[in-house]
Amino acid sequence: MKSALKVMLAALVLIVAGAAVVGYVLLAPRGASPLGLGAGARLRDYLGSQIVAIVNLHLVPQLAFDTIDYEAPYTMRLAGVTLTAPDGTRVLEVEHLTIVLAQTPQFDHPIKITQVSIEGGDVRIIQDPQTGEILGFDRLTRVESRQALKQVPSQQNLSNVLLLERITIDDVSLVYDDGSGQPMTLSGFACDMTIRPDEQGPGWYTLDMRAGRSPGLETTLRGAFNIDEFLLDLHDAKANMTLDESTLATLPPQLQGFLTEMDAAGRVMLDFRGRMPLGDPQQSNLAGRLSLGNFNVAFSDYRLPIKQADADVAMAEGQVSISNFHAQTLGGLVEAHASADLSAPSRPAVVEWTLEELNLREALRGAAAQGQTPKLAGDLIGKGSASLTLDDPLARINGSGQMQVRNGRLLVLPGLSELIQKIGNLDFRDDPTFGHEADVDYLLEPGGVRITRASVITGLVAADADGLVGYDGSLDLSVRAGPLKRLTGQLGLVGKAIGSVTERLVTYRIQGTVDKPQVTVQPLGIGG
């Protein structure tokens, strides 16, 4: 599975499954006598002969450890615990793992573990720099289906030998290595999970978990977990993430720099419920609500501030949907819905959207210099739809849309300023008005955005255009344009409302890139 969902689930799988397997390996019933202080050597011999077979039965990553200590009557301590994937990737490193028992262990009796504690360690997410694949997380458990469960001997079902009441985690780090030689470490994760047998039947446990990282991340989960089938029932799960100055100060330098450059801030809240088979997360049945509050992200000279956004999210048997998406942004409203089939080849998806009365001036990252008008302004409305594949979105995208701008300033349009200068030696600085208009119809194609019809009117020129704006920033546009009538007076140049085209339209070619457009006159490009 290539999606980020696997990585998000990894910590939970490693916590529950790993703790369960370790407990079983250490404490599985054997013989008929109490295990006292004198049995330490025998216990170590037993662990050495059994651990590989038991771990291989339940988990794909291999469990290993440096030392084991038994402090009679109730405590087991492991140091240097690791889980290593078949490809050699070490996905989990734990400094200290402590298991506290409710009673002295006896052979032929289930062992009741009151607490499993993890202190210090790393969950390691390592990316192959060549392929971009996340290493080691291809499979975490050997439980892929109910049919596979029949191959597990009943005496080796974890529910027959293991009872858990609590799991705690303190000071665990998330390590991300993209292969650049500078791994990024996000430290300070903690978790407190209360566990008790559930009335659903053997193997089921009720979960009450609080986890997160202070400041900035808090998650709560109430539900049930089947330790034999690796099924997770989410009765009420919430995740709240806040990004502000206090959170930013605790992040790794690489992440601080990236988020600061993007002016990233805000709150993300997720509330969901349903059933998730951890052996095959794509077959989950989940429903929930996603919300954003006072959210902001910026790129280059532009930003997207979202006052509030909400959406219903659902997943059923590989089908994912986002519906009723409403975002209050740029003084207007964005509505959308989308769906994807994660179980189909290439994971096809569709999306539709509408834009209502967006104030483009609010999209500028910074204010215009004193005495100057902004390069972008106007009221935008629009709509569109697209189909694509999640595996390679731009390679198979197919869609269309329309946009309309009124009361605007559109000097950010690629090549418009250069075009104005080409037509009659005009200067866009002579047009300080907010009367620009644009109507655009477009198609979304694998190569870029194909403009099928674009009409643009400023205070200086009128133009119709068509052509391609590539996703790589390349331009290939044909533009028929001419100057509007110059009017002088107190109001200066006022554009379409009181002007008219005074010369026949000339056809121009706009090529180059969005950053460096090149405008030339098309040979014999005289329009009627």
C-alpha positions in Angstrom: 0.0 0.0 0.0 1.4 3.3 -1.1 -0.8 5.8 0.7 0.1 7.7 3.8 -2.6 5.8 5.7 -0.2 3.0 6.3 2.3 5.2 8.0 -0.4 6.8 10.2 -1.6 3.3 11.3 1.9 2.0 11.9 2.4 3.4 15.4 -0.9 1.9 16.6 -0.1 -1.5 15.0 3.3 -1.6 16.5 2.0 -0.5 20.0 -0.8 -3.1 20.3 0.5 -5.9 18.2 4.1 -5.5 19.3 3.2 -5.4 23.0 0.9 -8.3 22.6 3.5 -10.5 20.9 6.3 -9.6 23.3 4.0 -10.4 26.2 3.1 -13.7 24.6 6.7 -14.6 23.9 7.8 -13.8 27.4 4.9 -15.3 29.3 3.2 -18.0 27.2 2.1 -21.0 29.5 4.4 -23.9 29.7 4.9 -26.8 32.2 3.0 -26.8 35.5 5.1 -25.0 38.2 5.4 -21.4 39.3 8.1 -19.4 37.7 10.2 -18.2 40.6 13.5 -16.4 41.2 15.6 -19.5 40.3 14.1 -19.9 36.9 15.8 -16.9 35.3 18.2 -18.9 33.2 15.5 -21.3 32.1 13.3 -18.3 31.1 16.1 -16.8 29.1 16.7 -20.2 27.3 13.0 -20.4 26.6 12.9 -16.9 25.2 15.9 -17.6 23.0 14.4 -20.7 21.4 10.8 -19.4 21.0 11.0 -15.7 20.2 11.7 -15.9 16.4 8.9 -18.5 15.7 6.3 -16.6 17.7 7.0 -13.2 16.2 7.1 -14.6 12.7 3.7 -16.1 13.3 2.0 -12.7 14.0 4.2 -9.9 12.7 6.1 -9.4 9.5 8.9 -7.3 11.1 11.3 -9.4 13.2 11.6 -8.7 16.9 14.9 -8.6 18.7 16.3 -7.3 21.9 19.6 -6.9 23.7 18.8 -7.9 27.3 15.9 -9.3 29.4 15.6 -9.1 33.2 12.9 -10.7 35.3 12.3 -9.0 38.7 10.1 -11.5 40.6 7.3 -11.6 41.1 5.7 -9.2 38.7 8.2 -7.2 36.4 9.9 -8.0 33.1 12.3 -5.5 31.6 13.7 -5.6 28.1 16.3 -3.2 26.7 17.3 -2.5 23.1 14.1 -3.8 21.5 13.9 -3.6 17.7 11.5 -4.5 14.9 13.2 -5.1 11.6 11.4 -5.5 8.3 12.3 -8.2 5.8 14.1 -5.7 3.6 16.4 -4.9 6.5 14.7 -1.6 7.5 14.6 -1.1 11.2 11.1 0.3 11.7 11.0 0.5 15.5 13.6 1.0 18.2 12.7 1.0 21.9 15.1 1.8 24.6 13.2 0.2 27.5 10.2 -2.0 27.5 8.6 -2.9 30.9 5.9 -5.5 31.5 4.1 -5.5 34.9 2.2 -8.6 35.8 -0.8 -9.0 38.1 0.4 -12.3 39.6 3.4 -14.6 39.6 3.5 -16.4 36.3 2.6 -20.1 36.3 2.7 -22.6 33.5 -0.6 -23.7 32.1 -2.3 -20.5 33.3 -3.0 -17.4 31.3 -0.8 -14.5 32.3 -2.5 -11.3 33.2 -0.4 -8.3 32.3 -1.5 -5.1 34.1 0.8 -2.8 32.2 3.2 -2.5 29.2 5.4 0.6 29.3 7.6 1.9 26.5 10.2 4.5 27.5 12.2 6.2 24.7 12.6 5.0 21.2 12.0 5.8 17.5 9.4 4.9 14.9 11.5 5.1 11.7 10.0 6.1 8.4 12.6 5.7 5.7 12.0 6.7 2.1 13.9 5.2 -0.8 15.5 8.2 -2.6 15.2 6.4 -6.0 11.6 5.2 -5.9 10.0 7.4 -3.3 8.7 4.2 -1.6 8.4 4.1 2.2 10.6 1.2 3.3 9.6 -1.4 5.8 5.9 -0.6 6.0 4.7 -2.7 3.1 3.2 -5.2 5.6 3.1 -5.1 9.4 1.0 -8.1 10.3 0.5 -11.5 8.8 -3.3 -11.3 9.3 -4.7 -10.3 5.9 -8.1 -12.0 6.1 -10.3 -14.2 8.2 -9.3 -17.1 6.1 -5.6 -16.6 7.1 -6.6 -16.7 10.8 -7.6 -20.3 10.4 -4.0 -21.2 9.8 -3.0 -19.9 13.3 -3.2 -22.8 15.9 -5.8 -22.0 18.5 -3.3 -22.4 21.4 -1.2 -19.7 19.7 -4.1 -17.1 19.4 -2.9 -14.2 21.5 -6.3 -14.0 23.3 -5.7 -17.5 24.8 -2.4 -16.5 26.4 -2.6 -12.8 27.0 -4.6 -10.3 29.0 -3.7 -6.6 28.9 -5.0 -3.8 31.0 -2.8 -0.8 30.2 -0.1 0.3 27.7 1.9 3.5 28.2 4.4 5.2 25.9 6.6 8.0 26.9 9.1 10.1 24.9 8.9 8.2 21.6 10.2 10.0 18.5 9.1 9.9 14.8 12.2 9.8 12.6 11.7 10.6 8.9 14.7 9.9 6.5 14.2 10.9 2.9 17.6 9.6 1.9 19.2 13.1 1.8 21.5 12.3 4.7 19.7 14.6 7.1 17.0 12.7 9.0 14.2 14.7 10.7 13.2 13.7 14.2 9.9 14.8 15.8 10.2 13.9 19.5 8.0 13.9 22.5 5.1 11.5 21.6 3.2 9.9 24.4 0.3 7.5 24.8 -1.8 6.1 27.7 -4.1 3.3 26.7 -6.5 1.5 29.1 -7.5 -2.0 28.0 -10.1 -4.4 29.5 -11.9 -7.5 28.1 -14.9 -6.7 26.0 -18.3 -8.4 26.0 -18.1 -9.1 22.3 -16.3 -12.3 23.0 -12.8 -13.9 23.0 -10.0 -11.8 21.7 -12.0 -8.5 22.1 -10.7 -5.7 24.3 -12.2 -2.3 25.1 -9.8 0.6 24.4 -9.6 4.0 26.0 -6.6 5.9 24.7 -5.1 9.3 24.9 -2.1 10.1 22.8 -0.3 13.0 21.2 2.5 15.4 21.5 2.6 18.6 23.6 2.1 21.2 22.3 0.1 20.9 19.2 -1.3 17.3 18.9 -3.9 15.5 20.9 -5.8 12.3 20.0 -8.4 10.3 21.9 -9.8 7.0 21.0 -12.6 4.9 22.5 -13.4 1.6 21.0 -12.6 -2.1 20.9 -9.7 -4.2 19.4 -9.6 -7.9 18.5 -6.2 -9.1 19.3 -6.5 -12.3 17.2 -8.1 -10.8 14.1 -6.4 -7.3 14.3 -9.8 -5.6 14.0 -10.2 -2.1 15.4 -13.7 -0.8 16.2 -13.7 2.9 16.6 -16.6 4.1 18.7 -15.3 7.6 19.0 -12.0 8.8 17.7 -10.8 12.4 17.7 -7.6 14.1 16.5 -6.8 17.8 17.1 -3.7 19.4 15.7 -2.8 23.1 16.3 0.0 24.9 14.6 1.0 28.2 16.1 4.2 29.9 17.4 4.5 27.7 20.5 4.1 24.5 18.4 6.5 25.7 15.8 9.2 26.3 18.3 9.2 22.6 19.3 9.6 21.2 15.8 12.8 20.1 14.1 14.7 22.8 12.2 13.9 21.4 8.8 10.2 21.4 9.5 10.4 24.9 11.2 11.9 26.4 8.1 9.5 24.8 5.7 6.4 25.8 7.7 7.7 29.3 8.4 8.3 29.8 4.7 4.7 28.8 4.0 3.3 31.0 6.8 1.5 27.8 7.9 -0.9 28.1 10.9 -4.3 26.9 12.1 -6.2 24.0 13.6 -7.1 20.7 12.0 -9.8 18.5 13.7 -10.9 15.0 12.7 -13.8 13.1 14.4 -14.5 9.6 13.0 -15.9 6.1 13.9 -16.2 2.7 12.2 -14.3 -0.6 11.8 -10.7 -0.9 10.5 -9.0 -4.2 9.7 -5.3 -3.4 10.4 -4.2 -6.2 8.2 -5.9 -4.5 5.2 -6.8 -0.9 6.0 -8.2 -0.3 2.5 -11.2 -2.4 3.5 -12.1 -0.2 6.4 -15.6 1.1 7.0 -15.2 4.6 8.5 -17.3 7.8 8.7 -16.3 11.1 10.2 -16.0 14.9 10.0 -13.0 17.0 9.0 -12.7 20.6 10.1 -10.2 23.4 9.6 -10.1 26.6 11.7 -8.2 29.8 11.1 -6.0 27.9 8.7 -3.4 29.6 6.5 -0.9 28.4 4.0 1.2 30.5 1.5 3.3 29.9 -1.6 5.5 32.5 -3.2 3.5 35.8 -3.4 0.1 34.2 -2.6 -1.7 32.7 0.3 -4.9 30.8 1.1 -6.5 31.8 4.4 -9.4 29.6 5.5 -11.5 31.0 8.2 -13.5 27.7 8.6 -13.9 24.6 6.6 -15.9 21.4 7.2 -16.4 18.2 5.3 -17.9 14.7 5.7 -15.4 11.9 5.1 -16.2 8.2 4.6 -14.5 5.0 3.6 -16.2 1.7 2.7 -14.6 -1.3 1.2 -11.9 0.7 -0.6 -14.2 3.6 -1.6 -13.3 7.0 -0.1 -15.5 10.0 -0.3 -15.3 13.7 0.8 -18.7 15.3 0.7 -20.4 18.5 1.8 -17.1 20.3 1.8 -17.6 24.0 2.6 -14.7 26.4 3.1 -15.0 30.1 4.1 -12.0 31.6 2.4 -11.0 34.9 0.6 -14.3 36.4 1.8 -16.3 33.9 -0.2 -17.2 30.2 -0.3 -15.7 27.1 -1.8 -17.8 24.0 -2.1 -16.6 20.6 -3.3 -17.0 16.9 -3.2 -14.7 14.1 -4.2 -14.4 10.3 -4.3 -11.7 7.7 -5.0 -11.5 3.9 -5.4 -8.4 2.8 -3.5 -9.0 -0.9 -4.4 -8.9 -0.4 -8.2 -5.7 -0.2 -10.3 -4.2 3.3 -10.3 -6.9 4.4 -7.7 -9.2 6.5 -9.9 -10.8 9.6 -8.4 -13.3 12.3 -9.3 -13.7 15.8 -7.9 -16.2 18.7 -8.5 -16.0 22.3 -7.1 -17.7 25.7 -7.2 -16.2 29.0 -6.2 -18.5 31.8 -5.0 -17.5 35.5 -4.7 -13.8 35.0 -3.8 -11.9 38.3 -3.2 -8.7 37.8 -5.1 -7.0 40.7 -3.3 -7.0 38.7 -0.1 -5.0 36.0 -1.8 -1.9 38.3 -2.0 0.6 37.4 0.7 1.7 41.0 1.2 0.1 44.4 0.7 1.0 46.6 -2.2 3.6 49.3 -1.7 2.3 52.7 -0.6 0.9 54.6 -3.5 0.6 51.5 -5.7 -2.3 49.4 -6.7 -2.1 45.7 -6.2 -1.3 43.4 -9.1 -4.2 41.1 -8.2 -7.8 41.9 -7.2 -11.3 41.1 -8.2 -14.4 39.1 -7.4 -14.1 35.5 -8.7 -16.8 32.9 -9.3 -16.3 29.6 -11.0 -17.0 25.9 -11.2 -15.3 22.7 -12.6 -14.8 19.0 -12.4 -12.1 16.5 -13.1 -11.2 12.8 -13.1 -7.7 11.5 -12.4 -5.8 8.7 -10.8 -4.1 9.0 -7.3 -1.1 7.0 -8.4 -0.2 9.7 -11.1 -2.8 12.5 -10.9 -1.5 14.7 -13.8 -0.7 11.8 -16.2 -4.4 10.9 -16.6 -6.3 14.0 -15.6 -9.4 15.0 -17.6 -11.6 17.8 -16.6 -13.1 21.2 -17.4 -14.2 24.4 -15.8 -15.2 28.1 -16.1 -14.1 31.2 -14.2 -15.3 34.8 -14.2 -13.7 37.9 -12.6 -15.2 41.3 -12.2 -14.0 44.6 -10.6 -10.5 43.2 -10.9 -6.8 43.8 -11.3 -5.3 41.0 -13.4 -1.7 41.9 -14.1 -0.6 38.6 -12.7 -2.0 36.8 -15.8 1.0 35.4 -17.7 2.1 37.7 -20.5 -0.5 40.4 -19.9 1.9 43.1 -18.8 4.2 42.3 -21.7 1.3 42.3 -24.1 0.1 45.7 -22.9 3.6 47.1 -23.6 3.6 45.6 -27.1 0.3 47.2 -28.0 0.9 50.8 -28.9 3.7 51.3 -26.4 1.2 51.2 -23.6 2.3 51.0 -19.9 0.2 49.0 -17.5 1.1 51.6 -14.8 -1.1 54.0 -16.7 -4.1 51.8 -15.7 -4.7 52.2 -11.9 -8.4 51.1 -12.1 -10.1 48.1 -10.6 -12.2 47.5 -13.7 -10.5 44.5 -15.2 -12.7 41.6 -16.3 -12.1 38.1 -17.4 -14.2 35.1 -18.6 -12.3 31.8 -19.0 -13.3 28.4 -20.2 -10.7 25.7 -19.8 -9.9 22.0 -20.0 -7.7 20.0 -17.7 -5.4 17.7 -19.7 -2.3 15.6 -19.0 -0.1 18.3 -20.5 -1.6 21.2 -18.7 -4.6 23.6 -18.6 -5.9 24.2 -22.1 -7.7 27.5 -22.5 -10.5 27.0 -24.9 -11.8 30.6 -24.6 -10.5 33.5 -22.6 -11.8 37.1 -22.8 -9.8 39.7 -20.8 -10.5 43.4 -20.7 -8.4 46.0 -18.8 -8.3 49.7 -18.9 -5.9 49.6 -21.8 -6.5 46.5 -23.9 -9.1 43.9 -24.9 -7.9 40.4 -25.7 -9.3 37.0 -26.6 -7.0 34.0 -26.0 -6.7 30.2 -26.3 -3.8 27.8 -25.9 -2.0 25.7 -23.2 -0.5 26.6 -19.8 1.6 23.6 -18.9 1.8 22.2 -15.4 5.6 22.8 -15.7 4.9 26.5 -16.2 5.4 26.5 -19.9 3.2 28.8 -22.1 1.8 28.4 -25.6 -1.0 30.9 -26.1 -2.5 32.6 -29.1 -3.9 36.0 -28.2 -6.0 38.4 -30.4 -5.7 41.8 -28.8 -6.0 45.6 -29.4 -5.9 48.9 -27.4 -9.0 50.5 -25.9 -9.8 54.1 -26.6 -7.7 56.5 -24.5 -9.8 58.9 -22.5 -8.2 61.7 -20.5 -9.6 63.7 -17.6 -9.8 63.4 -13.9 -10.7 59.7 -14.0 -8.0 58.8 -16.5 -8.3 55.5 -18.3 -11.5 53.7 -17.3 -11.7 50.7 -19.6 -14.6 48.8 -21.1 -17.4 50.9 -19.6 -16.7 54.0 -21.6 -14.0 52.8 -24.1 -14.0 50.8 -27.3 -11.6 49.0 -29.5 -10.1 51.6 -31.8 -7.9 49.4 -34.0 -8.3 46.0 -35.6 -7.2 43.1 -33.4 -3.7 41.7 -33.9 -2.8 38.1 -33.1 0.1 37.6 -30.7 1.9 34.5 -29.5 2.8 34.1 -25.8 5.5 31.5 -25.2 8.2 30.9 -22.6 7.2 30.3 -19.0 4.9 31.8 -16.5 7.9 33.5 -14.8 9.4 34.7 -18.1 6.7 35.0 -20.8 7.8 36.0 -24.3 5.3 37.9 -26.5 5.7 38.1 -30.3 3.5 39.3 -33.1 2.1 36.3 -35.1 2.9 36.6 -38.8 -0.1 37.7 -40.8 -1.9 37.7 -37.5 -4.5 40.3 -38.4 -8.0 39.6 -37.0 -11.3 41.0 -38.1 
